[in-house]
Amino acid sequence: MEDSERHSKFESPLRYPGGKACIFPFISNLFYENNLLGVNYAEPYAGGSGLALKLLFNEYVNEIFINDYDYSIFSFWHSILESNQRFCDWVEDVEIDIENWKYFKSVQKNPDKFSQFELGQAVFFLNRTNISGIIKGGPIGGLEQKGKYKINARFNKSDLIRRIERIDKFKHRIRLSNLDGIRFIKNLDKKSQNTFIYLDPPYVHKGADLYMNYFKKRDHEILARQVEKINHKWLVSYDNNDFILNLYDNQQRLRYSLSQSASNRVGNEILVFSGQLNFSDSIEKLKNVELIQ
Ligand SMILES: C[S@@+](CC[C@H](N)C(=O)[O-])C[C@H]1O[C@@H](n2cnc3c(N)ncnc32)[C@H](O)[C@@H]1O
């Protein structure tokens, strides 16, 4: 995934550990299979929003509702939605070097001392210059820049500006929020409009290493009980483990393989489907599918 990023089949300006844009062929088929074309689409745990953007740009959905509780991620999206030109001008001008990396690291660590726009810049800069895009991690090539790849290896300015500008063209169909995922779901459920909800919460394993906000077991349990009550059609994805399979044991579930940029290997993942969803045709687009009884 990292190498092909240079050719830019990606819509999101963010690199995201566990990013789900790669299941677009499956999701787009699922939309056909269930007559979902033109619905509104919501992601309570949106992160890089790669899948949401692909669905929007390819006109599968009407509006996307992207939510993330991480204030720095939210600040990035807010900055490019509200101040797109200013953000692109900054991307054009910023020097991609260790001195700036240290500066933006200090911004990200002291969010109260900086504006929302500066925090958005910081999270973007760190996401594009850190190993695997992990905000908490270190820069590509190391602080001494002795590695094979250097800090600017994932910072193709013209391509990133193109991605950010494209989002601007669709911004009237993008609704952004910074709520706890469960609060966001409850708010959506009060709306009667036809909405599809895709939930990709923090991983059970590794979540604490990858994301700024991560889940404890209790959080996964509370979420599972809330998901059962959702009035709209929904889909949940997770890393494969028995704890989650048991939490959703009265739902339709399957395992499949997804290659992960963060671990650089093929990993097993789980999908859980709301009762009304048909997926027998769409799963042809997934690798190594195993239905769970
Ligand atoms: C697995 S990642 C989502 C990746 C996303 N599907 C993508 O393709 O880029 C989980 C996201 O949930 C966010 N998050 C963690 N706790 C949250 C909470 N309580 N409510 C909403 N978002 C939360 C994290 O900041 C992270 O961006």
The ligand as a Tripos MOL2 file, in Angstrom:
@<TRIPOS>MOLECULE
LIG
   27    29     1     0     0
SMALL
NO_CHARGES

@<TRIPOS>ATOM
      1 C1         -9.7980    2.0210   13.1450 C.3       1 LIG1
      2 S1         -9.6650    3.7730   13.1390 S.3       1 LIG1
      3 C2        -10.7240    4.1800   11.8100 C.3       1 LIG1
      4 C3        -10.0200    4.1130   10.4870 C.3       1 LIG1
      5 C4        -10.8990    4.5400    9.3220 C.3       1 LIG1
      6 N1        -11.9430    3.5720    9.0650 N.3       1 LIG1
      7 C5        -10.0890    4.7540    8.0490 C.2       1 LIG1
      8 O1        -10.2900    4.0250    7.0620 O.co2     1 LIG1
      9 O2         -9.2360    5.6600    8.0470 O.co2     1 LIG1
     10 C6        -10.5910    4.2470   14.5610 C.3       1 LIG1
     11 C7        -10.8080    5.7420   14.7460 C.3       1 LIG1
     12 O3        -11.6860    5.9150   15.8800 O.3       1 LIG1
     13 C8        -11.3250    7.1110   16.5410 C.3       1 LIG1
     14 N2        -11.8870    7.0320   17.9080 N.ar      1 LIG1
     15 C9        -11.3600    6.4640   19.0230 C.ar      1 LIG1
     16 N3        -12.2260    6.5200   20.0510 N.ar      1 LIG1
     17 C10       -13.3450    7.1200   19.5870 C.ar      1 LIG1
     18 C11       -14.6070    7.4300   20.1550 C.ar      1 LIG1
     19 N4        -14.8970    7.1460   21.4190 N.pl3     1 LIG1
     20 N5        -15.5450    8.0070   19.3730 N.ar      1 LIG1
     21 C12       -15.2700    8.3080   18.0580 C.ar      1 LIG1
     22 N6        -14.0810    8.0660   17.4760 N.ar      1 LIG1
     23 C13       -13.1350    7.4580   18.2170 C.ar      1 LIG1
     24 C14        -9.8070    7.1350   16.4690 C.3       1 LIG1
     25 O4         -9.3520    8.4640   16.6050 O.3       1 LIG1
     26 C15        -9.5650    6.5580   15.0700 C.3       1 LIG1
     27 O5         -9.4610    7.6010   14.1330 O.3       1 LIG1
@<TRIPOS>BOND
     1     1     2 1
     2     2     3 1
     3     2    10 1
     4     3     4 1
     5     4     5 1
     6     5     6 1
     7     5     7 1
     8     7     8 2
     9     7     9 1
    10    10    11 1
    11    11    12 1
    12    11    26 1
    13    12    13 1
    14    13    14 1
    15    13    24 1
    16    14    15 ar
    17    14    23 ar
    18    15    16 ar
    19    16    17 ar
    20    17    18 ar
    21    17    23 ar
    22    18    19 1
    23    18    20 ar
    24    20    21 ar
    25    21    22 ar
    26    22    23 ar
    27    24    25 1
    28    24    26 1
    29    26    27 1
@<TRIPOS>SUBSTRUCTURE
     1 LIG1         1 GROUP 0 **** ****
